[in-house]
Amino acid sequence: MMGCAVTTALGLINNLAQLKIGQSIAILGCGGVGLNVVQGAAMVSADPIIALDIYDHKLRMAAEFGATYTINSSKCDAREEVRKIVGDQGVDVFVENTGNVQLIETAYELTGPKGRTICVGVPRHDQNINIHSMPLHHGKVLTGCEGGDTDPTTDIPRYLRLYRHGKLRLDKIITHRFPLTAINDALDLIRAGEVGRCMLTMGT
């Protein structure tokens, strides 16, 4: 978890989003990275924190980790629901975790004129996004995320200290555990959207 989901998410909050107290954030996709982005946003007192997913059980987890609003995008118009919360000015930071090109476009659309759209998910190699680029010349930012620009040597010890002091919640993100021999079963659950974070036990 420290090698990817936690470091990517918290690094994103600190280094890429540079999220400030009271700024708004939306997180599309609440798996291992998304839930930690929610948690990191809550740690810096962002408001509102909007979690979007197609699975209600993941949205319930997002609420436990600090999301102030949850939206099941398979049951409603996500654009309309986000605008009800933040108005036409859009969100300050929109984090897109799925890599779906249509959802990246939606995230960019719902980001404010001076806001930041951060793509954690990566589209297929043969798919491209289609955006109106003019806002990029006036302060809007669209960027990718590679590990949250984390420095493992300094950041991971800090995160572990927060965990030991009860300020970083990691245990509840682990929803399933499997031996390595059952890795295909774990992958089936991940594909089905059942997993927050899955841990594999190495060896006997």
Z-matrix of the N, CA and C atoms (Angstrom, degrees):
N
C 1 1.460
C 2 1.514 1 111.48
N 3 1.340 2 116.25 1 -40.09
C 4 1.459 3 119.30 2 178.46
C 5 1.523 4 111.52 3 -69.67
N 6 1.334 5 115.86 4 -21.21
C 7 1.449 6 118.76 5 179.79
C 8 1.511 7 113.54 6 -80.13
N 9 1.326 8 117.60 7 -11.91
C 10 1.467 9 117.96 8 -178.77
C 11 1.519 10 111.92 9 -147.14
N 12 1.326 11 117.62 10 -76.51
C 13 1.464 12 120.19 11 -166.47
C 14 1.527 13 113.22 12 -59.05
N 15 1.308 14 117.22 13 -47.35
C 16 1.469 15 120.43 14 -176.50
C 17 1.523 16 111.13 15 -70.70
N 18 1.340 17 115.80 16 -48.77
C 19 1.459 18 118.96 17 -177.19
C 20 1.523 19 111.69 18 -66.89
N 21 1.323 20 117.37 19 -39.47
C 22 1.462 21 120.18 20 177.25
C 23 1.519 22 110.82 21 -61.71
N 24 1.328 23 116.27 22 -47.36
C 25 1.467 24 120.45 23 -175.21
C 26 1.520 25 112.50 24 -68.39
N 27 1.317 26 117.15 25 -48.92
C 28 1.463 27 118.89 26 -177.88
C 29 1.519 28 111.44 27 -71.97
N 30 1.344 29 116.75 28 -34.70
C 31 1.456 30 119.26 29 174.18
C 32 1.515 31 111.60 30 -63.59
N 33 1.325 32 116.30 31 -38.53
C 34 1.465 33 120.22 32 176.38
C 35 1.525 34 110.83 33 -58.81
N 36 1.334 35 116.20 34 -47.02
C 37 1.468 36 119.84 35 -179.64
C 38 1.519 37 110.97 36 -60.39
N 39 1.328 38 117.14 37 -46.70
C 40 1.467 39 121.28 38 -174.73
C 41 1.520 40 113.46 39 -77.89
N 42 1.330 41 116.77 40 -45.23
C 43 1.459 42 120.49 41 -167.58
C 44 1.521 43 114.23 42 -96.72
N 45 1.329 44 117.18 43 -40.27
C 46 1.457 45 120.21 44 -175.41
C 47 1.524 46 112.03 45 -95.59
N 48 1.326 47 116.51 46 -52.26
C 49 1.467 48 119.58 47 179.28
C 50 1.519 49 111.37 48 -72.83
N 51 1.345 50 116.08 49 -33.02
C 52 1.466 51 120.85 50 -174.19
C 53 1.530 52 109.56 51 47.28
N 54 1.331 53 113.65 52 48.74
C 55 1.456 54 121.61 53 -172.82
C 56 1.524 55 111.05 54 -67.44
N 57 1.318 56 115.68 55 131.35
C 58 1.464 57 122.28 56 -177.65
C 59 1.525 58 110.77 57 -103.52
N 60 1.328 59 115.05 58 159.68
C 61 1.467 60 121.31 59 176.22
C 62 1.524 61 109.34 60 -54.11
N 63 1.328 62 115.93 61 128.85
C 64 1.459 63 120.66 62 175.67
C 65 1.514 64 115.42 63 83.04
N 66 1.343 65 118.95 64 -3.05
C 67 1.457 66 119.53 65 174.99
C 68 1.526 67 109.94 66 -78.74
N 69 1.322 68 115.09 67 153.91
C 70 1.461 69 120.52 68 -178.57
C 71 1.523 70 110.71 69 -90.91
N 72 1.335 71 115.21 70 149.91
C 73 1.461 72 120.84 71 178.31
C 74 1.520 73 109.01 72 -146.04
N 75 1.326 74 115.82 73 142.76
C 76 1.460 75 122.10 74 172.81
C 77 1.522 76 107.95 75 -122.66
N 78 1.320 77 115.97 76 140.46
C 79 1.456 78 121.90 77 -177.88
C 80 1.512 79 108.15 78 -125.09
N 81 1.324 80 116.90 79 116.08
C 82 1.453 81 121.65 80 -178.24
C 83 1.525 82 108.67 81 -103.07
N 84 1.321 83 115.28 82 109.80
C 85 1.453 84 121.72 83 -175.42
C 86 1.511 85 110.64 84 104.00
N 87 1.338 86 117.11 85 107.91
C 88 1.468 87 121.45 86 -172.63
C 89 1.521 88 111.54 87 -114.59
N 90 1.324 89 114.92 88 56.60
C 91 1.456 90 120.56 89 170.73
C 92 1.517 91 109.71 90 -90.15
N 93 1.324 92 116.45 91 -148.75
C 94 1.459 93 120.01 92 -176.22
C 95 1.513 94 113.56 93 -60.04
N 96 1.340 95 117.34 94 -44.12
C 97 1.457 96 119.96 95 177.94
C 98 1.523 97 110.39 96 -71.91
N 99 1.316 98 116.91 97 -48.12
C 100 1.462 99 120.57 98 -176.00
C 101 1.510 100 113.55 99 -58.89
N 102 1.334 101 117.05 100 -42.03
C 103 1.468 102 119.45 101 179.43
C 104 1.519 103 111.19 102 -64.59
N 105 1.321 104 116.65 103 -35.53
C 106 1.460 105 119.00 104 177.76
C 107 1.525 106 112.15 105 -74.34
N 108 1.335 107 117.81 106 -29.57
C 109 1.466 108 119.69 107 171.98
C 110 1.523 109 109.52 108 -64.33
N 111 1.329 110 116.99 109 -42.70
C 112 1.466 111 120.78 110 175.86
C 113 1.527 112 109.99 111 -57.57
N 114 1.331 113 115.85 112 -48.27
C 115 1.465 114 120.31 113 -178.97
C 116 1.526 115 111.14 114 -62.11
N 117 1.322 116 117.23 115 -44.01
C 118 1.456 117 120.28 116 178.87
C 119 1.517 118 112.17 117 -63.38
N 120 1.341 119 116.61 118 -39.43
C 121 1.463 120 120.52 119 178.04
C 122 1.519 121 110.89 120 -63.12
N 123 1.333 122 116.37 121 -39.42
C 124 1.465 123 119.78 122 177.89
C 125 1.525 124 110.86 123 -66.78
N 126 1.326 125 117.33 124 -34.93
C 127 1.463 126 121.14 125 -179.14
C 128 1.523 127 112.24 126 -64.92
N 129 1.348 128 116.69 127 -29.43
C 130 1.470 129 119.45 128 179.26
C 131 1.529 130 111.63 129 -100.48
N 132 1.333 131 116.97 130 12.67
C 133 1.471 132 123.41 131 174.96
C 134 1.521 133 112.83 132 61.85
N 135 1.336 134 116.34 133 42.62
C 136 1.460 135 119.43 134 170.31
C 137 1.525 136 109.28 135 -68.93
N 138 1.336 137 115.90 136 154.58
C 139 1.462 138 119.88 137 178.58
C 140 1.524 139 109.86 138 -164.69
N 141 1.352 140 116.89 139 128.24
C 142 1.462 141 127.45 140 -5.86
C 143 1.528 142 111.91 141 -78.22
N 144 1.332 143 114.15 142 162.21
C 145 1.457 144 122.03 143 173.45
C 146 1.520 145 106.48 144 -112.91
N 147 1.327 146 116.43 145 110.94
C 148 1.456 147 122.08 146 -172.92
C 149 1.525 148 109.08 147 -107.91
N 150 1.323 149 117.29 148 119.65
C 151 1.460 150 122.10 149 179.07
C 152 1.522 151 109.26 150 -105.59
N 153 1.325 152 115.74 151 132.29
C 154 1.461 153 121.43 152 178.94
C 155 1.523 154 109.67 153 -124.83
N 156 1.335 155 115.95 154 135.09
C 157 1.452 156 121.49 155 177.45
C 158 1.522 157 107.39 156 -161.28
N 159 1.332 158 116.72 157 172.97
C 160 1.465 159 120.39 158 177.93
C 161 1.526 160 111.17 159 -103.43
N 162 1.347 161 116.46 160 1.36
C 163 1.459 162 120.68 161 -179.21
C 164 1.524 163 109.90 162 -118.75
N 165 1.334 164 115.29 163 124.05
C 166 1.469 165 119.70 164 -178.10
C 167 1.526 166 112.08 165 -63.36
N 168 1.335 167 117.77 166 -36.44
C 169 1.468 168 118.76 167 -177.67
C 170 1.528 169 111.23 168 -66.23
N 171 1.339 170 117.51 169 -32.37
C 172 1.461 171 119.36 170 176.02
C 173 1.526 172 111.12 171 -71.90
N 174 1.303 173 116.41 172 -34.60
C 175 1.469 174 119.94 173 177.19
C 176 1.522 175 110.80 174 -67.79
N 177 1.331 176 116.88 175 -35.35
C 178 1.465 177 118.96 176 175.63
C 179 1.529 178 110.14 177 -64.30
N 180 1.327 179 117.26 178 -39.73
C 181 1.467 180 120.17 179 176.22
C 182 1.526 181 110.27 180 -63.96
N 183 1.335 182 116.82 181 -41.42
C 184 1.470 183 120.11 182 179.39
C 185 1.524 184 110.68 183 -59.98
N 186 1.328 185 116.96 184 -39.78
C 187 1.465 186 120.17 185 178.20
C 188 1.526 187 110.61 186 -63.90
N 189 1.334 188 117.13 187 -38.22
C 190 1.458 189 120.33 188 178.12
C 191 1.527 190 111.97 189 -64.74
N 192 1.330 191 116.47 190 -29.38
C 193 1.459 192 120.74 191 -177.76
C 194 1.523 193 113.17 192 -93.68
N 195 1.335 194 117.31 193 3.70
C 196 1.459 195 118.56 194 171.05
C 197 1.513 196 117.20 195 123.78
N 198 1.337 197 118.40 196 -1.28
C 199 1.460 198 119.30 197 177.19
C 200 1.521 199 109.82 198 -64.29
N 201 1.325 200 116.55 199 132.97
C 202 1.466 201 120.65 200 179.02
C 203 1.518 202 111.82 201 -91.33
N 204 1.336 203 116.80 202 -20.17
C 205 1.467 204 122.15 203 174.57
C 206 1.522 205 107.76 204 -137.74
N 207 1.331 206 116.44 205 143.31
C 208 1.457 207 121.07 206 175.04
C 209 1.522 208 108.75 207 -128.01
N 210 1.326 209 115.66 208 138.90
C 211 1.457 210 121.82 209 -176.99
C 212 1.526 211 108.86 210 -132.42
N 213 1.335 212 115.72 211 121.98
C 214 1.454 213 120.18 212 172.89
C 215 1.525 214 106.97 213 -88.39
N 216 1.336 215 116.14 214 104.19
C 217 1.455 216 120.92 215 -172.33
C 218 1.525 217 113.17 216 -72.86
N 219 1.343 218 117.72 217 -7.80
C 220 1.461 219 120.19 218 175.48
C 221 1.521 220 111.85 219 -85.73
N 222 1.327 221 116.63 220 -9.57
C 223 1.465 222 120.59 221 -175.20
C 224 1.527 223 113.66 222 -115.13
N 225 1.339 224 117.20 223 -0.65
C 226 1.465 225 119.89 224 -176.13
C 227 1.513 226 109.64 225 -157.14
N 228 1.318 227 116.01 226 176.28
C 229 1.454 228 121.87 227 174.03
C 230 1.527 229 107.56 228 -85.70
N 231 1.330 230 116.27 229 105.47
C 232 1.467 231 119.91 230 -175.44
C 233 1.516 232 111.54 231 -61.21
N 234 1.327 233 117.68 232 -37.51
C 235 1.466 234 120.28 233 179.05
C 236 1.525 235 110.40 234 -58.12
N 237 1.312 236 114.96 235 -48.14
C 238 1.466 237 120.10 236 -177.68
C 239 1.524 238 111.22 237 -63.62
N 240 1.342 239 116.43 238 -41.48
C 241 1.453 240 120.02 239 -177.02
C 242 1.528 241 111.48 240 -68.50
N 243 1.338 242 117.40 241 -40.54
C 244 1.458 243 119.80 242 178.41
C 245 1.521 244 110.25 243 -65.29
N 246 1.334 245 116.65 244 -41.05
C 247 1.463 246 119.89 245 179.89
C 248 1.526 247 111.95 246 -66.08
N 249 1.322 248 117.15 247 -30.53
C 250 1.468 249 119.83 248 174.93
C 251 1.525 250 110.69 249 -61.78
N 252 1.323 251 116.16 250 -32.21
C 253 1.462 252 120.62 251 -176.07
C 254 1.524 253 112.01 252 -83.69
N 255 1.343 254 117.03 253 -45.85
C 256 1.469 255 120.23 254 -172.33
C 257 1.528 256 113.30 255 -108.31
N 258 1.326 257 117.30 256 -8.25
C 259 1.461 258 119.13 257 -177.98
C 260 1.515 259 111.68 258 80.68
N 261 1.320 260 115.88 259 -173.95
C 262 1.459 261 120.89 260 -176.51
C 263 1.534 262 113.02 261 -72.69
N 264 1.345 263 117.68 262 -12.45
C 265 1.465 264 118.84 263 -178.32
C 266 1.518 265 112.16 264 -73.34
N 267 1.322 266 118.66 265 -13.40
C 268 1.456 267 121.29 266 178.17
C 269 1.515 268 113.20 267 79.65
N 270 1.333 269 115.27 268 178.48
C 271 1.462 270 120.34 269 -178.78
C 272 1.525 271 109.68 270 -92.37
N 273 1.307 272 115.56 271 155.25
C 274 1.466 273 120.29 272 178.23
C 275 1.527 274 111.74 273 -70.90
N 276 1.330 275 116.07 274 -39.19
C 277 1.467 276 121.03 275 179.96
C 278 1.524 277 108.11 276 -137.09
N 279 1.335 278 116.02 277 131.83
C 280 1.462 279 120.58 278 175.10
C 281 1.516 280 107.90 279 -124.78
N 282 1.327 281 116.42 280 120.74
C 283 1.469 282 122.29 281 -178.51
C 284 1.526 283 108.56 282 -105.77
N 285 1.333 284 116.31 283 122.99
C 286 1.458 285 121.79 284 -177.94
C 287 1.527 286 108.60 285 -111.40
N 288 1.335 287 116.05 286 118.22
C 289 1.463 288 120.88 287 -173.00
C 290 1.527 289 114.78 288 -106.71
N 291 1.325 290 118.01 289 -6.09
C 292 1.465 291 119.27 290 -169.75
C 293 1.523 292 114.02 291 -90.22
N 294 1.325 293 117.91 292 -29.87
C 295 1.460 294 120.76 293 -174.12
C 296 1.509 295 113.44 294 80.53
N 297 1.324 296 117.84 295 3.45
C 298 1.466 297 122.14 296 176.43
C 299 1.526 298 108.73 297 -75.33
N 300 1.342 299 117.59 298 124.34
C 301 1.466 300 119.44 299 -172.44
C 302 1.521 301 112.47 300 -63.60
N 303 1.336 302 117.33 301 -36.91
C 304 1.464 303 119.02 302 178.30
C 305 1.526 304 111.64 303 -65.37
N 306 1.328 305 115.93 304 -35.95
C 307 1.463 306 119.05 305 -179.98
C 308 1.529 307 111.25 306 -74.26
N 309 1.328 308 117.18 307 -32.94
C 310 1.464 309 119.54 308 173.87
C 311 1.522 310 109.61 309 -61.87
N 312 1.318 311 116.76 310 -43.36
C 313 1.458 312 120.79 311 178.30
C 314 1.526 313 111.28 312 -62.12
N 315 1.324 314 116.29 313 -40.29
C 316 1.463 315 120.44 314 177.67
C 317 1.523 316 111.00 315 -64.29
N 318 1.331 317 116.37 316 -44.06
C 319 1.466 318 120.17 317 179.10
C 320 1.521 319 110.53 318 -59.31
N 321 1.323 320 116.52 319 -45.32
C 322 1.469 321 121.33 320 179.38
C 323 1.521 322 110.50 321 -61.84
N 324 1.321 323 116.48 322 -42.89
C 325 1.467 324 121.03 323 179.68
C 326 1.524 325 111.97 324 -60.87
N 327 1.319 326 116.60 325 -38.15
C 328 1.467 327 120.82 326 -175.21
C 329 1.533 328 113.29 327 -87.74
N 330 1.325 329 116.99 328 -2.35
C 331 1.461 330 121.40 329 176.41
C 332 1.523 331 109.15 330 -81.45
N 333 1.328 332 116.24 331 139.42
C 334 1.452 333 121.54 332 -177.63
C 335 1.513 334 113.27 333 -64.98
N 336 1.334 335 117.63 334 166.04
C 337 1.465 336 122.72 335 -176.75
C 338 1.525 337 113.97 336 -57.74
N 339 1.320 338 118.12 337 -29.48
C 340 1.466 339 122.06 338 178.05
C 341 1.533 340 111.16 339 -112.18
N 342 1.335 341 115.64 340 15.58
C 343 1.451 342 120.27 341 -174.26
C 344 1.512 343 113.54 342 -88.63
N 345 1.335 344 114.73 343 -178.53
C 346 1.464 345 121.76 344 -176.44
C 347 1.523 346 109.44 345 -126.17
N 348 1.332 347 116.01 346 124.35
C 349 1.458 348 122.16 347 170.93
C 350 1.518 349 107.09 348 -100.55
N 351 1.335 350 116.40 349 121.78
C 352 1.463 351 120.88 350 -175.72
C 353 1.524 352 108.66 351 -118.42
N 354 1.327 353 115.93 352 121.52
C 355 1.459 354 121.85 353 -177.56
C 356 1.527 355 109.99 354 -99.06
N 357 1.320 356 115.06 355 112.29
C 358 1.464 357 120.59 356 172.15
C 359 1.527 358 108.99 357 -89.67
N 360 1.325 359 115.48 358 -44.32
C 361 1.458 360 120.35 359 176.71
C 362 1.515 361 111.40 360 -69.47
N 363 1.331 362 116.08 361 148.95
C 364 1.466 363 122.39 362 -177.91
C 365 1.526 364 108.78 363 -117.76
N 366 1.341 365 117.86 364 125.27
C 367 1.468 366 119.87 365 178.55
C 368 1.528 367 112.01 366 -65.69
N 369 1.312 368 115.73 367 164.58
C 370 1.460 369 120.69 368 171.72
C 371 1.518 370 109.96 369 -58.86
N 372 1.322 371 116.34 370 153.27
C 373 1.469 372 120.94 371 -174.52
C 374 1.523 373 112.72 372 -62.34
N 375 1.340 374 117.40 373 -23.23
C 376 1.459 375 120.24 374 -176.69
C 377 1.534 376 112.47 375 -101.24
N 378 1.347 377 117.08 376 14.26
C 379 1.457 378 121.16 377 -179.45
C 380 1.522 379 110.10 378 -119.41
N 381 1.317 380 115.91 379 142.06
C 382 1.458 381 122.24 380 179.48
C 383 1.517 382 110.40 381 -128.96
N 384 1.330 383 115.75 382 153.58
C 385 1.457 384 120.18 383 176.32
C 386 1.516 385 109.53 384 -91.92
N 387 1.329 386 114.86 385 156.43
C 388 1.462 387 122.08 386 179.44
C 389 1.524 388 107.66 387 -125.71
N 390 1.335 389 116.49 388 110.56
C 391 1.463 390 120.37 389 -176.77
C 392 1.525 391 110.14 390 -131.23
N 393 1.326 392 115.34 391 161.62
C 394 1.458 393 121.87 392 170.73
C 395 1.525 394 106.92 393 -87.61
N 396 1.339 395 117.36 394 113.14
C 397 1.455 396 120.95 395 -169.13
C 398 1.529 397 114.49 396 -85.63
N 399 1.327 398 118.73 397 -12.57
C 400 1.458 399 119.79 398 -176.04
C 401 1.531 400 113.33 399 -52.58
N 402 1.353 401 119.88 400 -42.74
C 403 1.471 402 118.70 401 179.72
C 404 1.521 403 114.11 402 -57.89
N 405 1.335 404 118.01 403 -23.59
C 406 1.454 405 120.44 404 179.35
C 407 1.531 406 111.73 405 -65.62
N 408 1.326 407 116.26 406 -21.79
C 409 1.473 408 120.85 407 178.69
C 410 1.534 409 112.07 408 -84.15
N 411 1.340 410 115.54 409 -5.31
C 412 1.467 411 119.20 410 -174.61
C 413 1.525 412 112.29 411 -126.73
N 414 1.317 413 116.91 412 23.52
C 415 1.459 414 119.38 413 171.58
C 416 1.507 415 116.36 414 115.37
N 417 1.328 416 117.28 415 -16.18
C 418 1.462 417 118.93 416 177.47
C 419 1.524 418 109.01 417 -74.04
N 420 1.336 419 117.14 418 147.23
C 421 1.466 420 121.57 419 -176.23
C 422 1.520 421 109.39 420 -126.64
N 423 1.313 422 115.80 421 133.56
C 424 1.462 423 122.93 422 170.77
C 425 1.521 424 106.65 423 -124.07
N 426 1.320 425 116.70 424 119.95
C 427 1.464 426 119.27 425 -174.71
C 428 1.519 427 110.89 426 -144.90
N 429 1.316 428 115.62 427 159.02
C 430 1.451 429 121.29 428 173.46
C 431 1.514 430 111.21 429 -93.59
N 432 1.310 431 115.71 430 169.25
C 433 1.466 432 121.25 431 -179.60
C 434 1.520 433 108.63 432 -128.03
N 435 1.302 434 116.69 433 123.43
C 436 1.459 435 122.03 434 175.81
C 437 1.526 436 108.33 435 -118.70
N 438 1.327 437 114.26 436 92.80
C 439 1.462 438 119.33 437 178.21
C 440 1.512 439 114.67 438 67.81
N 441 1.331 440 116.90 439 15.58
C 442 1.459 441 119.70 440 178.80
C 443 1.518 442 114.04 441 69.00
N 444 1.342 443 116.56 442 20.05
C 445 1.475 444 120.59 443 -175.70
C 446 1.531 445 110.95 444 51.54
N 447 1.315 446 115.11 445 38.35
C 448 1.461 447 121.29 446 -175.92
C 449 1.530 448 111.87 447 -76.82
N 450 1.311 449 115.92 448 142.25
C 451 1.465 450 122.81 449 168.10
C 452 1.533 451 106.38 450 -104.50
N 453 1.335 452 118.22 451 98.02
C 454 1.465 453 120.09 452 -173.14
C 455 1.523 454 113.84 453 -55.92
N 456 1.328 455 117.33 454 -34.76
C 457 1.462 456 120.81 455 -175.95
C 458 1.517 457 111.89 456 -61.82
N 459 1.313 458 117.19 457 -38.57
C 460 1.470 459 120.06 458 -178.54
C 461 1.524 460 112.60 459 -99.96
N 462 1.334 461 117.61 460 -33.70
C 463 1.467 462 119.66 461 -172.81
C 464 1.522 463 113.00 462 -78.64
N 465 1.330 464 117.58 463 -44.01
C 466 1.462 465 118.99 464 -176.63
C 467 1.530 466 112.33 465 -61.38
N 468 1.331 467 120.17 466 -43.28
C 469 1.473 468 117.94 467 175.54
C 470 1.536 469 112.73 468 -59.29
N 471 1.330 470 117.68 469 -35.98
C 472 1.470 471 119.63 470 178.02
C 473 1.516 472 110.86 471 -66.08
N 474 1.326 473 116.83 472 -42.28
C 475 1.458 474 120.04 473 -179.72
C 476 1.527 475 110.90 474 -66.94
N 477 1.329 476 117.12 475 -38.71
C 478 1.460 477 119.82 476 178.38
C 479 1.529 478 110.94 477 -64.49
N 480 1.322 479 116.23 478 -36.29
C 481 1.464 480 119.45 479 177.35
C 482 1.534 481 110.17 480 -64.61
N 483 1.328 482 116.72 481 -42.19
C 484 1.467 483 120.16 482 177.09
C 485 1.530 484 110.62 483 -61.50
N 486 1.335 485 116.46 484 -39.87
C 487 1.458 486 120.04 485 178.92
C 488 1.529 487 110.90 486 -64.07
N 489 1.323 488 116.30 487 -46.05
C 490 1.467 489 119.40 488 -179.27
C 491 1.523 490 112.01 489 -63.17
N 492 1.317 491 117.26 490 -29.39
C 493 1.460 492 121.52 491 -179.62
C 494 1.525 493 112.47 492 -90.01
N 495 1.329 494 116.93 493 5.79
C 496 1.452 495 120.75 494 176.29
C 497 1.518 496 115.02 495 77.86
N 498 1.333 497 117.31 496 14.15
C 499 1.465 498 120.45 497 -178.21
C 500 1.519 499 112.92 498 -98.66
N 501 1.318 500 117.63 499 -12.69
C 502 1.457 501 123.04 500 175.38
C 503 1.521 502 107.42 501 -123.49
N 504 1.320 503 115.82 502 115.85
C 505 1.462 504 121.18 503 -174.27
C 506 1.527 505 109.43 504 -94.72
N 507 1.322 506 115.53 505 116.53
C 508 1.453 507 120.01 506 -178.69
C 509 1.521 508 113.12 507 -117.70
N 510 1.318 509 117.82 508 -32.31
C 511 1.464 510 120.82 509 -172.15
C 512 1.526 511 112.35 510 -60.18
N 513 1.331 512 117.71 511 -40.65
C 514 1.464 513 119.94 512 -175.42
C 515 1.526 514 112.81 513 -74.05
N 516 1.328 515 117.22 514 -15.01
C 517 1.465 516 119.04 515 176.35
C 518 1.522 517 110.69 516 -73.25
N 519 1.335 518 116.81 517 -26.08
C 520 1.467 519 121.13 518 178.84
C 521 1.530 520 107.99 519 -79.37
N 522 1.328 521 115.36 520 105.87
C 523 1.468 522 120.02 521 -176.71
C 524 1.522 523 112.80 522 -98.38
N 525 1.341 524 117.56 523 -19.71
C 526 1.458 525 120.71 524 -177.33
C 527 1.530 526 109.45 525 -143.60
N 528 1.334 527 115.11 526 147.80
C 529 1.463 528 122.01 527 175.03
C 530 1.524 529 108.30 528 -132.52
N 531 1.340 530 115.73 529 137.04
C 532 1.460 531 121.28 530 -179.21
C 533 1.518 532 109.60 531 -138.80
N 534 1.338 533 117.24 532 150.74
C 535 1.468 534 118.46 533 166.78
C 536 1.519 535 108.61 534 -71.84
N 537 1.314 536 116.76 535 158.70
C 538 1.464 537 121.23 536 -178.81
C 539 1.523 538 111.61 537 -57.27
N 540 1.322 539 117.03 538 -31.64
C 541 1.466 540 120.68 539 -178.52
C 542 1.528 541 112.34 540 -66.07
N 543 1.332 542 116.99 541 -17.80
C 544 1.469 543 121.14 542 179.95
C 545 1.526 544 111.97 543 -105.01
N 546 1.333 545 116.26 544 26.52
C 547 1.461 546 120.03 545 -175.69
C 548 1.524 547 112.21 546 -60.24
N 549 1.339 548 117.52 547 -33.49
C 550 1.466 549 119.26 548 179.45
C 551 1.522 550 111.66 549 -67.45
N 552 1.315 551 116.60 550 -34.54
C 553 1.468 552 119.61 551 175.10
C 554 1.528 553 110.37 552 -64.70
N 555 1.330 554 115.17 553 -40.21
C 556 1.471 555 119.33 554 178.02
C 557 1.521 556 110.58 555 -62.70
N 558 1.320 557 117.40 556 -43.25
C 559 1.456 558 120.84 557 179.96
C 560 1.526 559 111.61 558 -64.37
N 561 1.326 560 116.79 559 -36.32
C 562 1.468 561 119.73 560 177.09
C 563 1.525 562 110.90 561 -61.86
N 564 1.335 563 116.76 562 -41.16
C 565 1.460 564 120.28 563 179.10
C 566 1.525 565 111.27 564 -67.50
N 567 1.334 566 116.81 565 -38.11
C 568 1.464 567 120.50 566 177.66
C 569 1.520 568 109.93 567 -62.49
N 570 1.332 569 117.03 568 -46.54
C 571 1.467 570 120.84 569 179.96
C 572 1.524 571 111.48 570 -62.64
N 573 1.326 572 116.37 571 -30.87
C 574 1.461 573 120.57 572 -179.68
C 575 1.527 574 112.61 573 -82.38
N 576 1.331 575 116.85 574 -2.55
C 577 1.454 576 120.17 575 178.61
C 578 1.509 577 114.55 576 76.64
N 579 1.335 578 116.75 577 20.72
C 580 1.459 579 120.48 578 -175.70
C 581 1.521 580 113.75 579 -87.83
N 582 1.333 581 117.31 580 -10.90
C 583 1.462 582 121.04 581 -165.62
C 584 1.526 583 111.51 582 -107.25
N 585 1.353 584 115.30 583 137.67
C 586 1.449 585 119.56 584 165.62
C 587 1.522 586 108.01 585 -82.42
N 588 1.329 587 115.64 586 -64.03
C 589 1.465 588 122.85 587 170.41
C 590 1.515 589 106.54 588 -145.73
N 591 1.317 590 116.39 589 135.68
C 592 1.466 591 122.08 590 -177.03
C 593 1.516 592 108.93 591 -110.09
N 594 1.315 593 116.06 592 131.09
C 595 1.463 594 121.29 593 179.76
C 596 1.520 595 109.62 594 -109.10
N 597 1.331 596 116.16 595 135.38
C 598 1.458 597 122.55 596 176.52
C 599 1.518 598 109.58 597 -105.25
N 600 1.323 599 115.80 598 134.82
C 601 1.464 600 121.49 599 177.29
C 602 1.519 601 109.08 600 -91.33
N 603 1.322 602 116.26 601 120.73
C 604 1.465 603 120.93 602 -179.05
C 605 1.516 604 109.32 603 -89.80
N 606 1.319 605 117.26 604 136.67
C 607 1.453 606 121.32 605 176.92
C 608 1.508 607 111.33 606 81.64
N 609 1.329 608 115.99 607 -165.33
C 610 1.465 609 120.90 608 -175.09
C 611 1.515 610 110.41 609 -100.92
